[in-house]
Amino acid sequence: MSAQTPPASLPPQRIAVTGATGNIGTATVRALAADPGVAAITGIERRLSGMPPPKTEYVSVDVARDDLTPVLRDVDTVVHLAWLFQPTHRPDLTWEANVRGSLRVFEAAAAAGVSTLVVASSVGAYSPAADDLPVAEDWPTHGWPGAAYPREKAYVERLLDSFERAHPEIRVVRVRPGFVFQRTASTEQRRLFAGPFVPGSLLRPGRVPIVPDIPGLRFQVVHADDLADAIRRCVLRPVSGAFNIATDPVVDPGLLARLLRARLVRVPTGLVKPALAAAWRMHLVPATPGLFDTVLRLPVMDTSRARSELDWHPVRSAEETVQEFLRGLRHGEGGDTPPLAPDKHRGHEIATGIGQQP
């Protein structure tokens, strides 16, 4: 990671960050607060947290319901990270928060007169690929229609297309990361995708005998701190357009088996999908069968543009990032914000299965 020096053309920035206390948000606020090119940060969140980082104040605002314009009035840049993953059995609720909430953020940013909008999109916004050839940022972003997450991410991309045409005076940047991990988000991500009752302590090297070798299963990851560094660069450099953000190598069952010291066992996709669908219908796991289909269809992203135009170089490899995530799972680690709180601090929420939203 190079020295945090902003271009001379951009004065110290006043920045608002939605979703400031989640996985990506906490890392982004840390990165921005440490940069001399940032004057002040407004962290926008639904639930108030504890002591904010330096230069930062938290405000309790729901992007899906509250008036955002006054909060953004004196801001130079809006970084939009807020996203609702649960409840997967209520896609109307996630659509309201993620699509309509994003539109409300964009409209409020324009009404407040901000100069820059940086939005966290996702590899999930991309259309399926037929092979493993890396795709650049011009790959179609129509998502996979079989799951709410890619549908919503793709629709927000269309909202941004319209926003850019309507507001050419606002610099718009789209950041499309792979799967984002950090130690303090490990427990939250287990709750979101595996369920609150799946013990992370099982994932110790040597204790998992097999890793399913599912045809087509591979994905890209990035550490939250490395993604935050890319977002920081997007804020402080006069760039626009989309940037793919991921680290090498691509993660596949073979890599996971090596990390867990487990044996690879070939498992047909046709056996996994019915089992996952049954577990989801019974509310045993929150991840939908459509999300499994999405992962199998994700393209491999080419990150050349981020490396050349942002001078972005990740500190942690994909293997290091996954290892940190697994360590966090084994030890039940979390953060000091409501979305990242470890299980032992969530009491009634874990007992009842609520509170699984970022």
ZAMARMAR-281587 format. One record per residue (C-alpha): residue number from 1; x, y, z; residue in three letters. Coordinates in Angstrom, 2 decimals, decimal comma. Layout:
+-----+---------+---------+---------+------+
!  nr !       X !       Y !       Z ! rest !
+-----+---------+---------+---------+------+
! NUM !       X !       Y !       Z !  ALA !
...
+-----+---------+---------+---------+------+
END
This chain:
+-----+---------+---------+---------+------+
!  nr !       X !       Y !       Z ! rest !
+-----+---------+---------+---------+------+
!   1 !    0,00 !    0,00 !    0,00 !  MET !
!   2 !    1,59 !    3,26 !   -1,06 !  SER !
!   3 !    1,75 !    6,48 !    0,96 !  ALA !
!   4 !   -1,64 !    8,07 !    1,49 !  GLN !
!   5 !   -1,12 !   11,28 !   -0,44 !  THR !
!   6 !   -4,08 !   12,73 !   -2,37 !  PRO !
!   7 !   -3,64 !   14,52 !   -5,70 !  PRO !
!   8 !   -2,92 !   18,21 !   -5,23 !  ALA !
!   9 !   -6,00 !   19,10 !   -7,31 !  SER !
!  10 !   -8,39 !   17,76 !   -4,66 !  LEU !
!  11 !   -8,65 !   19,67 !   -1,34 !  PRO !
!  12 !   -9,33 !   17,80 !    1,93 !  PRO !
!  13 !  -12,63 !   16,03 !    1,51 !  GLN !
!  14 !  -15,77 !   15,87 !    3,63 !  ARG !
!  15 !  -17,16 !   12,38 !    3,13 !  ILE !
!  16 !  -20,38 !   10,60 !    4,04 !  ALA !
!  17 !  -20,32 !    6,80 !    4,21 !  VAL !
!  18 !  -23,55 !    4,78 !    4,26 !  THR !
!  19 !  -23,34 !    1,37 !    5,89 !  GLY !
!  20 !  -20,42 !    2,73 !    7,91 !  ALA !
!  21 !  -20,50 !    0,07 !   10,64 !  THR !
!  22 !  -20,65 !   -3,05 !    8,47 !  GLY !
!  23 !  -17,90 !   -5,26 !    7,07 !  ASN !
!  24 !  -16,82 !   -2,94 !    4,25 !  ILE !
!  25 !  -17,90 !    0,22 !    6,04 !  GLY !
!  26 !  -15,69 !   -0,19 !    9,12 !  THR !
!  27 !  -12,62 !   -0,82 !    6,97 !  ALA !
!  28 !  -13,46 !    2,10 !    4,68 !  THR !
!  29 !  -13,93 !    4,54 !    7,55 !  VAL !
!  30 !  -10,58 !    3,42 !    9,01 !  ARG !
!  31 !   -8,81 !    3,98 !    5,70 !  ALA !
!  32 !  -10,39 !    7,38 !    5,10 !  LEU !
!  33 !   -9,81 !    8,58 !    8,67 !  ALA !
!  34 !   -6,08 !    7,78 !    8,37 !  ALA !
!  35 !   -5,67 !    9,82 !    5,19 !  ASP !
!  36 !   -4,61 !   13,49 !    5,42 !  PRO !
!  37 !   -6,71 !   14,18 !    2,34 !  GLY !
!  38 !   -9,88 !   13,59 !    4,36 !  VAL !
!  39 !  -11,13 !   16,40 !    6,59 !  ALA !
!  40 !  -14,25 !   14,80 !    8,11 !  ALA !
!  41 !  -16,39 !   11,67 !    7,84 !  ILE !
!  42 !  -20,10 !   11,26 !    8,50 !  THR !
!  43 !  -20,88 !    7,61 !    9,17 !  GLY !
!  44 !  -24,51 !    6,86 !    8,27 !  ILE !
!  45 !  -26,01 !    3,83 !   10,03 !  GLU !
!  46 !  -29,36 !    2,49 !   11,17 !  ARG !
!  47 !  -28,16 !    1,52 !   14,64 !  ARG !
!  48 !  -25,95 !    3,75 !   16,75 !  LEU !
!  49 !  -22,55 !    2,33 !   17,68 !  SER !
!  50 !  -19,92 !    3,19 !   20,23 !  GLY !
!  51 !  -16,97 !    5,53 !   19,89 !  MET !
!  52 !  -16,35 !    6,51 !   16,24 !  PRO !
!  53 !  -12,85 !    6,59 !   14,70 !  PRO !
!  54 !  -10,94 !    9,89 !   14,42 !  PRO !
!  55 !  -12,49 !   12,58 !   12,18 !  LYS !
!  56 !  -15,77 !   10,62 !   12,22 !  THR !
!  57 !  -19,23 !   11,21 !   13,61 !  GLU !
!  58 !  -22,05 !    8,68 !   13,44 !  TYR !
!  59 !  -25,61 !    9,64 !   12,59 !  VAL !
!  60 !  -28,59 !    7,30 !   12,86 !  SER !
!  61 !  -30,31 !    7,40 !    9,45 !  VAL !
!  62 !  -32,17 !    4,67 !    7,56 !  ASP !
!  63 !  -31,48 !    5,07 !    3,84 !  VAL !
!  64 !  -34,79 !    3,36 !    3,01 !  ALA !
!  65 !  -36,95 !    5,75 !    5,04 !  ARG !
!  66 !  -35,29 !    8,89 !    6,40 !  ASP !
!  67 !  -34,58 !   12,24 !    4,75 !  ASP !
!  68 !  -30,96 !   12,03 !    3,59 !  LEU !
!  69 !  -30,51 !   15,42 !    1,96 !  THR !
!  70 !  -29,84 !   17,42 !    5,16 !  PRO !
!  71 !  -27,18 !   14,89 !    6,22 !  VAL !
!  72 !  -25,39 !   15,24 !    2,86 !  LEU !
!  73 !  -25,73 !   19,01 !    2,53 !  ARG !
!  74 !  -22,11 !   19,91 !    3,42 !  ASP !
!  75 !  -20,50 !   16,77 !    1,99 !  VAL !
!  76 !  -18,12 !   16,57 !   -0,99 !  ASP !
!  77 !  -18,31 !   12,81 !   -1,57 !  THR !
!  78 !  -20,86 !   10,10 !   -0,78 !  VAL !
!  79 !  -19,59 !    6,53 !   -0,44 !  VAL !
!  80 !  -22,62 !    4,25 !   -0,64 !  HIS !
!  81 !  -22,01 !    0,87 !    1,02 !  LEU !
!  82 !  -25,31 !    0,15 !    2,80 !  ALA !
!  83 !  -26,82 !   -3,20 !    1,83 !  TRP !
!  84 !  -29,35 !   -5,59 !    3,38 !  LEU !
!  85 !  -28,66 !   -9,33 !    2,89 !  PHE !
!  86 !  -31,45 !  -10,70 !    5,05 !  GLN !
!  87 !  -34,23 !  -11,79 !    5,22 !  PRO !
!  88 !  -33,84 !  -13,92 !    2,10 !  THR !
!  89 !  -37,41 !  -15,17 !    2,52 !  HIS !
!  90 !  -38,65 !  -11,58 !    2,10 !  ARG !
!  91 !  -37,13 !  -10,25 !   -1,16 !  PRO !
!  92 !  -39,62 !   -7,38 !   -1,06 !  ASP !
!  93 !  -37,84 !   -6,07 !    2,05 !  LEU !
!  94 !  -34,34 !   -6,38 !    0,62 !  THR !
!  95 !  -35,52 !   -4,72 !   -2,62 !  TRP !
!  96 !  -36,91 !   -1,80 !   -0,62 !  GLU !
!  97 !  -33,66 !   -1,32 !    1,27 !  ALA !
!  98 !  -31,18 !   -2,09 !   -1,49 !  ASN !
!  99 !  -32,77 !   -0,76 !   -4,67 !  VAL !
! 100 !  -35,12 !    1,95 !   -3,47 !  ARG !
! 101 !  -32,69 !    2,83 !   -0,69 !  GLY !
! 102 !  -29,87 !    3,24 !   -3,20 !  SER !
! 103 !  -32,05 !    5,42 !   -5,40 !  LEU !
! 104 !  -32,88 !    7,61 !   -2,41 !  ARG !
! 105 !  -29,15 !    7,98 !   -1,64 !  VAL !
! 106 !  -28,39 !    8,96 !   -5,25 !  PHE !
! 107 !  -31,23 !   11,50 !   -5,40 !  GLU !
! 108 !  -30,26 !   13,00 !   -2,05 !  ALA !
! 109 !  -26,63 !   13,29 !   -3,15 !  ALA !
! 110 !  -27,69 !   15,23 !   -6,24 !  ALA !
! 111 !  -30,06 !   17,45 !   -4,25 !  ALA !
! 112 !  -27,33 !   18,18 !   -1,71 !  ALA !
! 113 !  -24,87 !   19,17 !   -4,45 !  GLY !
! 114 !  -22,14 !   16,59 !   -3,81 !  VAL !
! 115 !  -19,37 !   16,37 !   -6,36 !  SER !
! 116 !  -18,56 !   12,64 !   -6,19 !  THR !
! 117 !  -20,53 !    9,43 !   -5,69 !  LEU !
! 118 !  -18,67 !    6,16 !   -5,04 !  VAL !
! 119 !  -20,90 !    3,07 !   -4,99 !  VAL !
! 120 !  -20,11 !   -0,48 !   -3,91 !  ALA !
! 121 !  -21,42 !   -2,78 !   -6,62 !  SER !
! 122 !  -20,28 !   -6,41 !   -6,79 !  SER !
! 123 !  -18,97 !   -9,22 !   -8,94 !  VAL !
! 124 !  -22,54 !  -10,48 !   -8,48 !  GLY !
! 125 !  -23,78 !   -7,73 !  -10,81 !  ALA !
! 126 !  -21,98 !   -9,32 !  -13,74 !  TYR !
! 127 !  -23,69 !  -11,56 !  -16,26 !  SER !
! 128 !  -22,63 !  -15,22 !  -16,23 !  PRO !
! 129 !  -19,50 !  -16,25 !  -18,09 !  ALA !
! 130 !  -19,03 !  -19,45 !  -20,05 !  ALA !
! 131 !  -15,35 !  -19,89 !  -19,15 !  ASP !
! 132 !  -12,64 !  -18,69 !  -16,76 !  ASP !
! 133 !  -11,17 !  -16,02 !  -19,02 !  LEU !
! 134 !  -10,96 !  -12,83 !  -16,92 !  PRO !
! 135 !  -13,51 !  -10,16 !  -17,82 !  VAL !
! 136 !  -12,92 !   -6,41 !  -17,71 !  ALA !
! 137 !  -15,29 !   -3,73 !  -16,48 !  GLU !
! 138 !  -17,14 !   -3,60 !  -19,80 !  ASP !
! 139 !  -18,59 !   -7,11 !  -19,25 !  TRP !
! 140 !  -22,43 !   -6,93 !  -19,14 !  PRO !
! 141 !  -23,94 !   -6,30 !  -15,71 !  THR !
! 142 !  -27,29 !   -8,08 !  -15,92 !  HIS !
! 143 !  -26,63 !  -10,39 !  -12,97 !  GLY !
! 144 !  -28,20 !  -13,83 !  -12,52 !  TRP !
! 145 !  -32,02 !  -13,64 !  -12,37 !  PRO !
! 146 !  -32,42 !  -16,60 !  -10,03 !  GLY !
! 147 !  -31,45 !  -14,78 !   -6,80 !  ALA !
! 148 !  -32,33 !  -11,49 !   -5,16 !  ALA !
! 149 !  -28,74 !  -10,38 !   -4,56 !  TYR !
! 150 !  -27,56 !  -10,32 !   -8,21 !  PRO !
! 151 !  -30,93 !   -8,98 !   -9,39 !  ARG !
! 152 !  -30,68 !   -6,07 !   -6,98 !  GLU !
! 153 !  -27,03 !   -5,36 !   -7,73 !  LYS !
! 154 !  -27,75 !   -5,37 !  -11,49 !  ALA !
! 155 !  -30,73 !   -3,06 !  -11,06 !  TYR !
! 156 !  -28,65 !   -0,59 !   -9,05 !  VAL !
! 157 !  -26,18 !   -0,58 !  -11,94 !  GLU !
! 158 !  -29,06 !    0,51 !  -14,21 !  ARG !
! 159 !  -30,00 !    3,23 !  -11,72 !  LEU !
! 160 !  -26,42 !    4,49 !  -11,88 !  LEU !
! 161 !  -26,54 !    4,51 !  -15,69 !  ASP !
! 162 !  -29,56 !    6,81 !  -15,54 !  SER !
! 163 !  -28,06 !    8,90 !  -12,75 !  PHE !
! 164 !  -24,88 !    9,55 !  -14,73 !  GLU !
! 165 !  -26,87 !   10,70 !  -17,74 !  ARG !
! 166 !  -29,02 !   13,00 !  -15,61 !  ALA !
! 167 !  -26,10 !   14,40 !  -13,56 !  HIS !
! 168 !  -22,97 !   14,70 !  -15,70 !  PRO !
! 169 !  -21,59 !   17,22 !  -13,18 !  GLU !
! 170 !  -21,21 !   14,46 !  -10,55 !  ILE !
! 171 !  -18,24 !   12,11 !  -10,76 !  ARG !
! 172 !  -19,53 !    8,53 !  -10,36 !  VAL !
! 173 !  -17,34 !    5,54 !   -9,48 !  VAL !
! 174 !  -18,50 !    1,94 !   -9,22 !  ARG !
! 175 !  -16,40 !   -0,52 !   -7,21 !  VAL !
! 176 !  -17,04 !   -4,19 !   -8,02 !  ARG !
! 177 !  -15,33 !   -6,43 !   -5,46 !  PRO !
! 178 !  -15,24 !  -10,16 !   -5,06 !  GLY !
! 179 !  -16,14 !  -11,75 !   -1,71 !  PHE !
! 180 !  -14,98 !   -9,42 !    1,08 !  VAL !
! 181 !  -13,48 !  -10,88 !    4,26 !  PHE !
! 182 !  -11,82 !   -9,62 !    7,42 !  GLN !
! 183 !  -11,35 !  -11,21 !   10,84 !  ARG !
! 184 !  -13,85 !   -9,00 !   12,68 !  THR !
! 185 !  -16,61 !   -9,80 !   10,17 !  ALA !
! 186 !  -16,20 !  -13,59 !   10,31 !  SER !
! 187 !  -19,02 !  -14,28 !   12,78 !  THR !
! 188 !  -21,38 !  -11,87 !   11,02 !  GLU !
! 189 !  -20,81 !  -13,61 !    7,69 !  GLN !
! 190 !  -21,42 !  -17,02 !    9,24 !  ARG !
! 191 !  -24,75 !  -15,74 !   10,57 !  ARG !
! 192 !  -25,67 !  -14,20 !    7,21 !  LEU !
! 193 !  -24,88 !  -17,14 !    4,95 !  PHE !
! 194 !  -24,59 !  -20,32 !    7,03 !  ALA !
! 195 !  -26,96 !  -19,45 !    9,88 !  GLY !
! 196 !  -26,50 !  -18,52 !   13,55 !  PRO !
! 197 !  -26,37 !  -22,12 !   14,80 !  PHE !
! 198 !  -23,50 !  -23,38 !   12,60 !  VAL !
! 199 !  -20,40 !  -23,51 !   14,86 !  PRO !
! 200 !  -17,31 !  -21,92 !   13,32 !  GLY !
! 201 !  -15,13 !  -23,98 !   15,68 !  SER !
! 202 !  -15,55 !  -26,96 !   13,35 !  LEU !
! 203 !  -13,41 !  -25,26 !   10,70 !  LEU !
! 204 !  -10,05 !  -26,14 !   12,23 !  ARG !
! 205 !   -7,37 !  -27,68 !   10,01 !  PRO !
! 206 !   -7,64 !  -31,43 !   10,27 !  GLY !
! 207 !  -11,13 !  -31,44 !   11,82 !  ARG !
! 208 !  -13,01 !  -31,20 !    8,53 !  VAL !
! 209 !  -12,39 !  -34,55 !    6,82 !  PRO !
! 210 !  -13,54 !  -33,58 !    3,31 !  ILE !
! 211 !  -14,15 !  -30,53 !    1,15 !  VAL !
! 212 !  -16,76 !  -31,01 !   -1,59 !  PRO !
! 213 !  -15,24 !  -30,62 !   -5,04 !  ASP !
! 214 !  -18,24 !  -29,09 !   -6,79 !  ILE !
! 215 !  -17,84 !  -28,60 !  -10,56 !  PRO !
! 216 !  -17,60 !  -24,93 !  -11,47 !  GLY !
! 217 !  -17,17 !  -23,69 !   -7,91 !  LEU !
! 218 !  -14,55 !  -20,93 !   -7,77 !  ARG !
! 219 !  -14,64 !  -17,34 !   -6,63 !  PHE !
! 220 !  -12,48 !  -14,30 !   -6,00 !  GLN !
! 221 !  -11,93 !  -12,65 !   -2,64 !  VAL !
! 222 !  -10,44 !   -9,44 !   -1,27 !  VAL !
! 223 !   -9,56 !   -8,40 !    2,25 !  HIS !
! 224 !  -11,77 !   -5,60 !    3,58 !  ALA !
! 225 !   -8,71 !   -3,42 !    4,23 !  ASP !
! 226 !   -7,49 !   -3,83 !    0,65 !  ASP !
! 227 !  -10,94 !   -3,00 !   -0,70 !  LEU !
! 228 !  -11,08 !    0,02 !    1,61 !  ALA !
! 229 !   -7,77 !    1,21 !    0,19 !  ASP !
! 230 !   -9,23 !    0,97 !   -3,32 !  ALA !
! 231 !  -12,32 !    2,93 !   -2,24 !  ILE !
! 232 !  -10,10 !    5,57 !   -0,62 !  ARG !
! 233 !   -8,21 !    5,97 !   -3,89 !  ARG !
! 234 !  -11,47 !    6,27 !   -5,81 !  CYS !
! 235 !  -12,53 !    9,08 !   -3,46 !  VAL !
! 236 !   -9,28 !   11,05 !   -3,64 !  LEU !
! 237 !   -8,27 !   10,53 !   -7,27 !  ARG !
! 238 !  -10,08 !   12,13 !  -10,23 !  PRO !
! 239 !  -11,24 !    8,78 !  -11,68 !  VAL !
! 240 !  -14,66 !    7,61 !  -12,80 !  SER !
! 241 !  -16,32 !    4,49 !  -14,12 !  GLY !
! 242 !  -16,05 !    0,94 !  -12,78 !  ALA !
! 243 !  -13,18 !   -0,89 !  -11,07 !  PHE !
! 244 !  -12,90 !   -4,64 !  -10,46 !  ASN !
! 245 !  -11,32 !   -5,35 !   -7,07 !  ILE !
! 246 !  -10,01 !   -8,81 !   -6,14 !  ALA !
! 247 !   -6,80 !  -10,53 !   -5,11 !  THR !
! 248 !   -4,96 !  -13,54 !   -6,51 !  ASP !
! 249 !   -5,31 !  -16,44 !   -6,75 !  PRO !
! 250 !   -8,87 !  -17,45 !   -7,54 !  VAL !
! 251 !  -10,25 !  -19,55 !   -4,66 !  VAL !
! 252 !  -11,44 !  -23,06 !   -5,52 !  ASP !
! 253 !  -12,17 !  -26,26 !   -3,55 !  PRO !
! 254 !   -8,55 !  -27,32 !   -3,92 !  GLY !
! 255 !   -7,29 !  -24,22 !   -2,11 !  LEU !
! 256 !   -9,88 !  -24,66 !    0,65 !  LEU !
! 257 !   -8,90 !  -28,32 !    1,06 !  ALA !
! 258 !   -5,25 !  -27,35 !    1,46 !  ARG !
! 259 !   -6,07 !  -24,74 !    4,11 !  LEU !
! 260 !   -8,26 !  -27,15 !    6,06 !  LEU !
! 261 !   -5,95 !  -30,16 !    5,50 !  ARG !
! 262 !   -8,94 !  -32,02 !    4,14 !  ALA !
! 263 !   -9,52 !  -34,48 !    1,32 !  ARG !
! 264 !  -11,27 !  -33,37 !   -1,88 !  LEU !
! 265 !  -14,34 !  -35,43 !   -2,73 !  VAL !
! 266 !  -16,17 !  -34,90 !   -6,00 !  ARG !
! 267 !  -19,81 !  -33,95 !   -5,36 !  VAL !
! 268 !  -22,19 !  -33,40 !   -8,29 !  PRO !
! 269 !  -23,98 !  -30,06 !   -8,37 !  THR !
! 270 !  -27,26 !  -31,95 !   -8,72 !  GLY !
! 271 !  -26,85 !  -33,32 !   -5,18 !  LEU !
! 272 !  -25,99 !  -29,99 !   -3,55 !  VAL !
! 273 !  -28,81 !  -27,85 !   -4,89 !  LYS !
! 274 !  -31,78 !  -29,98 !   -3,65 !  PRO !
! 275 !  -30,21 !  -30,29 !   -0,19 !  ALA !
! 276 !  -29,58 !  -26,55 !    0,05 !  LEU !
! 277 !  -33,08 !  -25,77 !   -1,22 !  ALA !
! 278 !  -34,65 !  -28,03 !    1,40 !  ALA !
! 279 !  -32,55 !  -26,49 !    4,19 !  ALA !
! 280 !  -33,48 !  -22,99 !    3,06 !  TRP !
! 281 !  -37,21 !  -23,78 !    2,90 !  ARG !
! 282 !  -36,99 !  -25,12 !    6,46 !  MET !
! 283 !  -35,18 !  -21,93 !    7,60 !  HIS !
! 284 !  -32,13 !  -23,96 !    8,58 !  LEU !
! 285 !  -29,76 !  -21,88 !    6,45 !  VAL !
! 286 !  -30,24 !  -18,28 !    5,23 !  PRO !
! 287 !  -28,35 !  -18,69 !    1,93 !  ALA !
! 288 !  -30,75 !  -19,38 !   -0,91 !  THR !
! 289 !  -30,30 !  -22,05 !   -3,60 !  PRO !
! 290 !  -30,36 !  -19,18 !   -6,10 !  GLY !
! 291 !  -27,30 !  -17,68 !   -4,44 !  LEU !
! 292 !  -25,50 !  -21,01 !   -4,90 !  PHE !
! 293 !  -26,41 !  -20,89 !   -8,60 !  ASP !
! 294 !  -25,08 !  -17,33 !   -8,74 !  THR !
! 295 !  -21,68 !  -18,31 !   -7,36 !  VAL !
! 296 !  -21,34 !  -21,09 !   -9,93 !  LEU !
! 297 !  -21,92 !  -18,56 !  -12,72 !  ARG !
! 298 !  -19,68 !  -15,71 !  -11,56 !  LEU !
! 299 !  -17,07 !  -14,58 !  -14,04 !  PRO !
! 300 !  -13,42 !  -14,20 !  -13,09 !  VAL !
! 301 !  -12,62 !  -10,48 !  -12,95 !  MET !
! 302 !   -9,63 !   -8,77 !  -14,52 !  ASP !
! 303 !   -8,29 !   -6,18 !  -12,04 !  THR !
! 304 !   -5,82 !   -4,50 !  -14,40 !  SER !
! 305 !   -7,64 !   -1,16 !  -14,41 !  ARG !
! 306 !   -7,51 !   -0,79 !  -10,62 !  ALA !
! 307 !   -3,83 !   -1,60 !  -10,59 !  ARG !
! 308 !   -2,95 !    0,83 !  -13,38 !  SER !
! 309 !   -5,30 !    3,78 !  -12,80 !  GLU !
! 310 !   -5,60 !    3,62 !   -9,01 !  LEU !
! 311 !   -2,08 !    2,30 !   -8,42 !  ASP !
! 312 !   -3,84 !   -0,25 !   -6,21 !  TRP !
! 313 !   -1,93 !   -3,31 !   -5,05 !  HIS !
! 314 !   -3,49 !   -5,57 !   -2,41 !  PRO !
! 315 !   -1,43 !   -6,31 !    0,67 !  VAL !
! 316 !   -2,99 !   -9,71 !    1,41 !  ARG !
! 317 !   -3,22 !  -12,62 !   -0,99 !  SER !
! 318 !   -6,43 !  -14,58 !   -1,44 !  ALA !
! 319 !   -5,00 !  -17,42 !    0,65 !  GLU !
! 320 !   -4,07 !  -15,05 !    3,51 !  GLU !
! 321 !   -7,52 !  -13,45 !    3,35 !  THR !
! 322 !   -9,34 !  -16,80 !    3,57 !  VAL !
! 323 !   -7,02 !  -17,96 !    6,37 !  GLN !
! 324 !   -7,84 !  -14,86 !    8,41 !  GLU !
! 325 !  -11,56 !  -15,42 !    7,83 !  PHE !
! 326 !  -11,30 !  -19,05 !    8,96 !  LEU !
! 327 !   -9,35 !  -18,06 !   12,09 !  ARG !
! 328 !  -12,03 !  -15,52 !   12,90 !  GLY !
! 329 !  -14,70 !  -18,19 !   12,50 !  LEU !
! 330 !  -12,89 !  -20,66 !   14,74 !  ARG !
! 331 !  -12,54 !  -18,12 !   17,53 !  HIS !
! 332 !  -15,98 !  -16,55 !   17,12 !  GLY !
! 333 !  -14,48 !  -13,12 !   16,58 !  GLU !
! 334 !  -16,40 !   -9,98 !   15,81 !  GLY !
! 335 !  -16,23 !   -6,19 !   15,90 !  GLY !
! 336 !  -17,49 !   -3,45 !   18,18 !  ASP !
! 337 !  -20,39 !   -2,35 !   15,97 !  THR !
! 338 !  -23,90 !   -3,88 !   16,02 !  PRO !
! 339 !  -23,59 !   -5,63 !   12,62 !  PRO !
! 340 !  -20,21 !   -7,18 !   13,51 !  LEU !
! 341 !  -20,93 !   -8,07 !   17,15 !  ALA !
! 342 !  -19,85 !  -11,62 !   18,08 !  PRO !
! 343 !  -22,52 !  -14,13 !   19,06 !  ASP !
! 344 !  -21,85 !  -13,79 !   22,80 !  LYS !
! 345 !  -22,90 !  -10,13 !   22,60 !  HIS !
! 346 !  -26,09 !  -10,75 !   20,65 !  ARG !
! 347 !  -28,04 !  -12,78 !   23,24 !  GLY !
! 348 !  -31,73 !  -12,73 !   22,35 !  HIS !
! 349 !  -31,04 !  -12,00 !   18,68 !  GLU !
! 350 !  -29,18 !  -15,26 !   18,21 !  ILE !
! 351 !  -31,68 !  -17,25 !   20,28 !  ALA !
! 352 !  -34,55 !  -16,06 !   18,11 !  THR !
! 353 !  -32,73 !  -15,95 !   14,77 !  GLY !
! 354 !  -33,23 !  -12,20 !   14,31 !  ILE !
! 355 !  -30,67 !   -9,48 !   13,92 !  GLY !
! 356 !  -28,91 !  -11,06 !   10,96 !  GLN !
! 357 !  -28,95 !   -7,90 !    8,88 !  GLN !
! 358 !  -25,86 !   -5,84 !    8,12 !  PRO !
+-----+---------+---------+---------+------+
END
